[in-house]
Amino acid sequence: MTEARLPIPLWPFGPHHDLALQVHELTVHGRNSEALELADRLEHVVAILGDDRSAGMIRQGRLYALISLGRLHEALEEADRLLQMHRAAGTRTGEAKILADTAEILIKLGLLDEGLHHLASALRLMETIPRGNVRYISAMSSVSEAARAAELYELADEVSAFAVESFSPGTDQRAAAELQRAELLLEWGLRLEHVGLVEEANVRFARSVSLVRYWVQNHFHDAPLATVLYTLGLVKIGAVDQALVLADSLVVPLRTNGHEHEARLAHLAYGIALRCTGRLREARREFLAADELAPLSPQRLIFQYELALLAAAELPGDSTGALLNAVRAHARHLWRLRLERRSMLQQARRRVDLEAARARADRVAASDALTGLGNRRQFDRQLAGVAGTLVLLLVDIDHFKGINDRFSHIVGDRVLREIAAILRSHCRPEDTAVRLGGDEFALFLRTDLPTAARIGERILNVVTARDWNQLAFGLHVTLSIGVAALDDGMDGRELYDLADRNLYTAKRTGRDRLAA
């Protein structure tokens, strides 16, 4: 049943964000096929305009449209591209959200272990992010969806309730969060009914109806999902006549406009209402229609359960009774598996914590204690795996021994830290800065040779313009830089040798310069 999502983009707005928001608006209102068509057109446009932020927002909208349409393998590919984008940009909130979205997809594909591992990774990353801003809340909504896909309703509800309370009453953001939570509570209630926990189910049905009223009162024409959830909630709390009228008016328009998810729930609500009024044959028609629209087998259990109840009411007897008992036994078995998943998630979180601890230890082992840059071990690792578009800059501090001798090793260490900070400031997330030892540094830049040379010249200018008298009166610092680009067929050692020869050229021709 999972379709309601909190429509908050993860990127800071790009100059053409209004175009990207059109895709999100279509997904919010269930017009997912239209959202895909629009996303394909707009992404090409904003790419030409160089607006990467809006392109990312469009891809995010496409991802949710694909999930809603059940095109999960395509959604997984899109999620992987988005994850790489967020990691390259260093946006932890975006990475956590896409990890959770990926977890939802994997779980729906039946890859439970992998999905729970992604969910655990998202939860751990969320622990490192400041709470309260809208992007954090948006990421939490994806965590809720992933937990719901795994039927971890307690976790999903806890996270969803946090999202609701994070927004002021009466705002559209709060209404969207309430809509997401209302759908969760309805699904949870239906599953509780399957295992005989009727009182607990009724509590969730009533809470769902109370949450969704804002949407029905203020967005009836804009948000058909809200009306459908309201209708389903009404029939489950006993307001059958009102639900019957609403459901009858919803089914045809929803199907005509391609709102398959909403139509599926409308068929379900209509079928239950018809069964309650004794119109069993018509109820069967609605349940079968809902079952045909269900793209994923876990969702179909809800509709098949209603069909089994209907069969037992239409044709009481041993065979239909046995069928209903079999469906109930299957539901109880799945509920037990759901409880086991809570332990599986805890185990996944422990694995993620161990992986993080190992990664921290590895980073410490590959870090230079004085400057915080990578060390020789990191350099050797980078050099051994050179590939793609890559330029190596070898950087030496000119006459560094004289600085130590004249101004002391304390000043020398401060110079090393200053140079390290300058080098780091000229690196993007995909670049790497290391200290080889002594006064020797290196930069691995994922760019072409002319761009790398310009970056090297900027570094020289920044160092020359720096007022080194603040560290020690009379101190003067310059650099020599050798640059080499990775060519086809070249290995790491050859790349290093070429950069080293160019570094020697820079020193031999007067220092305080770059040779490429």
N, C-alpha and C positions, 0 to 999 in steps of 0.2 A: 504493500500500500504506500510505500515511501515516495512522496513526490514534493511535498511542501519544503521550500528551502528559503533561507534568509538571504534576500537579494542585496548583499553588500559586497561590492568589488574589493579585491585584495590589493590592487595597485593604487598608488596615488594617482589622481586623475591626470590623464594625458590631455593634450589640447583638443582631441576629438572624442572625448569620453562620452559626449552625448550620443554619438553613433553607437558606441559599444553598449550603452545602457539600453538601447532599443532591443538588443538581443536578450538582455536579462529580463526586460519587461515581458517579452514574449514567453520566456520560459516560466516566469512567475504565474502567468495567466494560462498556462497549459498549452500554448500554441507552439509546440516543440518542433514540428516539421517546418513551420515558417521561420522559427529561430535559426534552424540549421541553414536554410537557404539564405537568410539575411547575413548570417555569420560568414558564409563563404564569400559573399559579395564584398562585405565591409572589410574583412581582414586583408584582402588584396589592396583595397584602397588605402587603408591606414599604413600598410607596409610601404607603399610607394611614398607616402607622406613622411615616413620615418618615425611614426608615433608608436614606439614599442609598447608603451604602457597601455594604450587603447587596444593594441593587438592582443596583449595578454588578457585584457578584460573580455574581449570577444571570444578568445579560446576557452576561457572559463565558462562563458555562457553556452558555447557549443558542447562542452563536456556535460553540463547538466541536461541539455536537451537530449544528448545521446543516451545518458543514463535513464531518463524518463521514458524514452522510446524503446528501452530494452536492448539497444545496440551496444552491448557491453564490451565486446572485443575492440570496437572502434573507440569506445570511451576510455578503455585502458591505455590505448596508444596515445590518445590526447592527454590523459593524466600524466603519462610519463614525460611527454614534451613539456607540460606545465611545470612538473617537478624539477626538471633540469633548468628551466628558466628561473625559477625561484631560488634554486641553489646557486646558480651563477650570479644572481643579483644579491644574494645574501639576505633575503627576506625570510626570516624564521617563521613569522606568522603564516605567510603564504605557503611555505614548505609544509608546515603542520597541517594546514587545511587540505592541501592536495594529497598528503599522506593519508588523511582520513577519507577523502573521496576515493582514493585508490583502494583503501581497505574495504569500503562499501562495495565497490565493483568486484573485487576478488571474492568476497563473501557471497555475493549474488551468483558468481560463476562457480561456486562450490569449492573454491580454494580457501578453505577455512583457516588452516594454519598460517598461510601466507597473509591472509587478510587480517587476522588477529595480530600478527607481528607488525603489520603496518599501522594498525590502530594503536598498539602499544607504543610504537615509535612516535606517533602523533601526540599521544598523551604525555610522553616524557618531554617532548619538545615544548609543549604548551606550558609545562612547569617552569620553563626558563624565560617565559615571555611576560611582560607586565600586563596585568589584567585590566579590563574595563574599556579599552578603546573598541571602536566598532569592528575593526578587522579581527581582533581577538574574539569577539562575540561571533563573527561570521565563521571563523575557524571552529569554534565550539559547536556551531550548528552542524558542521560537517562531521564532527566527532559523534554528535547525537545520531545522525543518519547512519553512520557506520555501525554504531552500537545497536541501533534498531534493526539493521539488516541481519545482524547476528542474533537477534531476539534477546539482547541484553537490555531489557526494558528499564531496569532500575538505573543503570548508568545513563541510558538515553534520556530518561526523565529528569535525572539530576542535572544534566548538562542543559537540557531544554528549559528547565525552570530557571536556571541561571540566566539564560539568554532573555527570557521574558522579563525578569526583574531588572535587567540592565538598562531597559528603555523606559522612558516616561509614559504613563498611561495616556491613551488617546493618540499616540503617534503611529504612523504607518509602520515604523520599524518594530514597535511592540506588537502591533496587530499581526505582522508577518510571523514573528516569533510565536505568538499565541496560536496562529494557524498551524504551524509546524508541530507544536506540542499537542494540539487538539487531535491531529491525525495519529500521532503516536499513541495517545490515550485510547483512541477508538480501536486501533489494532491490538493494543495490549488487552483491552477489555474483551474483544472477540476471542483472543487466544485463551484468556482465563475461562471464558464460557466453555471452551472445548474440553477443558480438564475439570469441569464441575465447580469452579470457584466463582459462583454466580454473584454473590454479594460483593466480592472484590471487583468483579467486572462492572457491576452497576455503579459503583463509586466512580470508576474511570469514565463511564459513559456520561454521567451527569456532569463531571468536571469538563469533559470535552465540549458539551453543549454550551456551558457557561463561557468557555473561552472563545468560541467561534461567533458569538452573537455580534461582536463589533463589526466583523467583516460582513455579516448578513445585513446589518443595518446601514453600513456605509459604503460597501463595495459590491453590491449584489450583481451588477452588470459586469464589473471588472474582474471579479474573482469567482468563477464558477466552482472552484474547488471548495471554497468556504461554504457555499450553499449546499453542495453535495454532502460535506461532512456534517453540516447542521441537520440535514435530512436524515442521514444515517443515525446520528445521535438521537434525534427525536424518536425514531422508531424503536431504538433500543431502550429508551426510558419510558416507553409506553404511549407516546403521543402519536398513535398510529394514523388517525384520520388526517392530521396535519401533515405528517410525513408522506402519506399516500398522495395528497394533492401536489405537494412539492415535487415528489419523484416523477409523477406522471408528466409534469411540465418540463422536466429536465432532460430525460433520456434522449429524445429525438434531436433537440438542438445540440446537445453535446456530441452525439455521434456525427451529426451533419458537419459540425465545425472541427472535427478531428481531435476532440479532447478525449482520447481513449482512456486515460487514467480516471478522469472524472466520470466518464460514461460507465466505466466498470463499477465504480462505487455507487453510482446512481441505480444501475441494474440491481446491485446487491440490496440497497435500501428499499427499492420498489418491490423486489421479490419477498423480502421479509414482511413488508407491510401487507402485500397480497396474501401471504400465507396466514398472517394473523387474522385476516378477515375471511378466511376460508376459501379464497379463490386460488386453489392449489395448482390447477393447470397453468394459469397465467403466471403464478410464482415460478413454476418450473422453467417457463420460457425465459424469465428474467435471470435466473441463476445460471442457466446454460449460456446465455449471452454474456454474462459477467465472466464465466469460466473461459469462454473462447477469447476474451480480450486480455486474459492474464498472461503476460509474457514469461513469467518465472514460476517454477513449480512451488516454491514456498508460499507464494500468494494464492495459488490455486487451492491450497488446503482449506482456506476460509470458505470458498465457494462450494467445494466438494462436500464440506461438512453440512452446509445448508441444503444441498441436494439430498444428502443421506437423511437428514431430518424430514425433508419433504416426502421422500419415498416412504418412510415409516408412517407418516400421517396419511398418505394417499392409499397405500396398500398395506395395512397392518398385517403382520404375519411373521413367521419364523425367518424367512429369507431377508426381508427388509430390516427386521430387527438385528439379524446377524451382520448385515451390511453396516448398520449404524454403530453397532458395537465395535466392528473392525475399524471404522473411521475414528471412533473415540479412543480406541487402544493405540492407533497410530498417532493421534494427537498427544496422548499422554507420553508416548515414547519420545516424540519430538520435544516435549516439554522437559523431560529428563535430560535429553541431550543439551537443551538450552542451559540447564543448570550446570552441566559439565563445562560449558563454554566459559563460564565465569572463572573456573579454575584454570582453563586454558589461557585466558587473557592474563591472569596473574602470572602464570609461567612465562608467557610471552614478554611481560613487563620485566621480569627478572632477567630474561635473556637480553633484552634491550639495554638494561642497566649494566650488565656484564660487558656487552659490546661497547657501550659508552666509556666504561672504565678502561677497557683495553685501548680504545681510540685515544683517550686522554694520556695514557701511559706512552703510547706511540708518539703522540705530539710532543710530549716532554722529552722523549728520547731523541726526537728529530729537531729540537729547538735549541738555539744558541742562548745560553743563560744570560749573557750580558745585554744583548740587543732584542731578544724575543723573536728574531727572524729564524728561518730554518737554518740548520747547521750542515756540516759536511755530509752527514748521513742523508739528509734530505736532498742535498745537491746530487749525490751519487744516485739516489733513487730516481730523481727527475731525469738525470742524464741517461740512465739505463732505459727509460721508457719514452724517449723523445719520439713524437709523431705529429703529423698534421702541420698546420701553420704555426711556426715557432721561431722566435729569435732569442738568442742568448747574448746578454750583456755582461761582460766581466769588468768589474769596477775596482780600481785601486786608489787609495788615498795617497796623494803625492807627498813624498818625504815624511812619512808618518813616524819613522824612527826619530827624526829630528824634533818632531812635536813632543814625543815622549821624553827625549833627552833635555829639551829646553824648558818645557812647561810642566813636566811630571806625568807619571802614568795615570794619575787621577784625571787630569785634563784629557789625556789621550783616550781614556774610557768614555768620557763625556762626548768627545768628538765622534767616537764609534757609534754611540747611541743616537747622536744627532743625524749622522749620515744614514743610519738604519731607518730612522723615522722619515727622512726625505725619500728614500727609496721605496718604503712601504706606501707612502702617500701617492706614488706614481704607479701603483699596481691596482688592477681591477681584481675582482674575486677569482677570475680564472688564471691570474698571473701568480708567480712565486718569487719571493725575494729571500736570499740566503746569505749568511756570512760564512765564507769558506774557512776563515781563520785569520788572525792578525788583522791586517788592514785590507783584506781581500773580500769582495762581495760579488754576488751574481744575481742577475734578474732573468727569469724565464718569462718572456712576454708572448702571449697568444695573439700575434698580429704580424703584419708584413714588415719587411726591412725598412722602407722609408718611414713608416709610422714609428717603429722602434727607434730609429735614428733621431727623429724629432723628440721623442720622449727622453732619450739620452741627452740631447742638447738642453732640454728644459731642466733636467737634473743638474747639469753643469752650471746653468745660469742661476738656479736657486742656491747652489752651494757658494758660488762666487758672490752673490748679493747678500748672503747671510752676514750679519755683524758678529764676527767671531770674537771681537773684543769683549763681548758679554761673558764669554767663557774665560778668557785670559787676555790681558792687554798685549797687543802685538801679534796675536795669533792669526795666522792666515791659512786657509784650507782650500785646496783644489783637488780635482779628481782626474784620473785618466780612465777612459772607457774604450774597450774593444768590443765590437759588435759583429755577430755572424748569424746568418739565417740558415735554417735547416732546409737543405735541398733534397730532392728525390735520390734515394739510394745512400744518403749520408747517415752514419750512426752517431751515437752520442759522443764518442771519443773524437771523431772527425770534426764535429761541431765545436767541441771545446778547443781543439787545436787551432781551428781557424779563428775563433774569438781571441784566443791567447796571442796569436801572431798579430792580430790587429791591436790588441792592448799594448804589445811591445812597440808597435809602430807609433801609437799615441805617445808613449813615454819617450821614445827616441827622437820624436819631432818636436819636443818642447813641453810635454805634459799639459795639464789643464785643457784637454781636448778629447775628441771622440774620433776613432778610426773605424770605418766599416768597410 
